[in-house]
Amino acid sequence: MPSVHIDNVGEMAIIECAGRFVRSEAAFKLRDAVTSQSDARVVVLDLTEMHAIGGGGLGMLVLLQRWARDRDIRFKLFNPSKPVQDKLKHVDFEVATLEQMMTLLSRVDSQYARALIESQFPLHRLSQYA
């Protein structure tokens, strides 16, 4: 069963997606999570744990990208897995690099930025230097 978790960091919403987004229910769950963030200035979908995305999920991402643009919200994808990357290459999405994410996060919450680095590079624990 796919899951969606929302973290609000300042004016940014980070929506973590995990599992397989191949059925309509998963696409609707994603839609509801994103559209509930109408007060955010930036919405980032963290696709690290999304293992597959079907046509309905891909279509929903396109719809959500338009929804965000119509509301002057920056919509970014982050760290898509290889199977998801293969599907995304057919559509024009802004995929944030780790450096871009760090820049965005450093503006709003340095603790969240540190946690993000540690999750991406678990052998390099920054907290030991803090």
Summary of the structure (lengths in Angstrom):
residues: 130
radius of gyration: 14.5
end to end distance: 37.5
largest distance: 45.1
contacts: 378
relative contact order: 0.15
helix: 47%
strand: 28%
